Amino acid sequence: MKIWALISKPLVEREAYLHRLPEHLARQAELEAQGVLLAAGPLLDVEGNKTGAGLMLLRAETAEAAHDIAAEDPLHKDGFRSFELSEWTLKEGTLLAAFGCEPRGQ
């Protein structure tokens, strides 16, 4: 199984898609429960400010499968955000930890 880094970027102001955020978060929870979503969260600049972009790490066998998963996100599907996918390979270090997170929607 390959790991894919998905960078999601807004195409409109956040307020335009706030009403769809619960569906986006529900989709992420579903993917996490299936073992497809490894991690997700907003990207911050060097000063700690949200950039509007987000990162997801997904498990999928092929680029096409990863693309299909990403395209089904309600915010991507409805044109509120765009996404780019890259295959990610762990070459240095060890990744064995379980990560905690802030409550959903924070």
C-alpha positions as CSV (number, residue, x, y, z in Angstrom):
1,M,0.0,0.0,0.0
2,K,1.4,3.4,-1.0
3,I,1.1,6.7,1.0
4,W,-0.1,9.8,-0.8
5,A,0.3,13.4,0.3
6,L,-2.7,15.5,-0.6
7,I,-2.4,19.3,-0.5
8,S,-5.8,21.0,-0.6
9,K,-6.1,24.7,-1.4
10,P,-9.1,27.0,-1.2
11,L,-10.5,28.4,-4.5
12,V,-13.0,30.6,-2.6
13,E,-13.2,32.3,0.7
14,R,-13.7,29.9,3.7
15,E,-17.1,31.5,4.5
16,A,-18.4,30.2,1.1
17,Y,-18.0,26.5,2.2
18,L,-18.5,26.6,6.0
19,H,-21.9,25.1,5.5
20,R,-20.2,22.0,3.9
21,L,-17.5,21.6,6.6
22,P,-19.5,19.0,8.6
23,E,-19.7,16.8,5.5
24,H,-16.0,17.2,4.9
25,L,-15.1,16.3,8.5
26,A,-17.6,13.3,8.4
27,R,-15.9,12.1,5.2
28,Q,-12.5,12.3,6.9
29,A,-13.7,10.4,9.9
30,E,-15.1,7.7,7.6
31,L,-11.7,7.4,5.7
32,E,-9.9,7.3,9.1
33,A,-12.2,4.5,10.3
34,Q,-11.4,2.6,7.0
35,G,-7.7,3.0,7.6
36,V,-7.3,5.1,4.5
37,L,-6.7,8.5,6.1
38,L,-3.5,8.5,8.2
39,A,-3.5,12.1,9.2
40,A,-5.1,15.5,8.2
41,G,-4.9,19.1,9.3
42,P,-4.3,22.7,8.3
43,L,-0.9,24.0,7.1
44,L,0.5,26.9,9.0
45,D,3.1,29.5,7.9
46,V,6.3,30.0,9.9
47,E,4.5,32.4,12.3
48,G,1.8,29.8,13.1
49,N,-1.0,31.4,11.0
50,K,-3.3,29.2,9.0
51,T,-2.5,29.5,5.2
52,G,-5.9,28.1,4.1
53,A,-4.1,25.0,2.7
54,G,-4.5,21.6,4.3
55,L,-2.5,18.3,4.2
56,M,-3.9,14.8,4.2
57,L,-1.9,11.6,4.2
58,L,-3.8,8.8,2.4
59,R,-3.3,5.1,1.8
60,A,-4.1,3.8,-1.7
61,E,-2.6,1.3,-4.1
62,T,-2.5,3.6,-7.1
63,A,-2.4,7.3,-8.1
64,E,-5.9,6.8,-9.7
65,A,-7.3,5.3,-6.4
66,A,-5.8,8.2,-4.4
67,H,-7.2,10.7,-6.9
68,D,-10.7,9.1,-6.6
69,I,-10.6,9.3,-2.8
70,A,-9.6,13.0,-2.9
71,A,-12.1,13.9,-5.6
72,E,-15.0,12.5,-3.4
73,D,-14.3,15.0,-0.6
74,P,-17.3,17.3,-0.6
75,L,-15.2,20.4,-0.7
76,H,-13.2,19.2,-3.8
77,K,-16.3,17.7,-5.5
78,D,-18.2,21.0,-5.3
79,G,-15.3,23.1,-6.5
80,F,-14.6,24.9,-3.2
81,R,-11.0,23.6,-3.0
82,S,-8.5,22.2,-5.4
83,F,-6.0,19.4,-4.6
84,E,-2.6,18.1,-5.6
85,L,-1.4,14.5,-5.0
86,S,2.2,13.3,-4.6
87,E,3.3,9.8,-3.7
88,W,5.3,9.9,-0.4
89,T,7.9,7.4,0.6
90,L,9.5,7.3,4.0
91,K,13.2,7.1,3.4
92,E,14.6,8.5,6.6
93,G,13.5,8.0,10.2
94,T,10.9,5.8,11.7
95,L,7.2,6.4,11.9
96,L,5.6,4.3,14.6
97,A,3.6,6.7,16.7
98,A,-0.1,7.3,17.1
99,F,-0.9,11.0,16.9
100,G,-3.5,12.8,19.0
101,C,-5.4,15.7,17.6
102,E,-7.5,18.7,18.5
103,P,-11.3,18.1,18.6
104,R,-12.8,18.0,15.1
105,G,-13.6,21.4,13.6
106,Q,-11.0,23.3,15.6
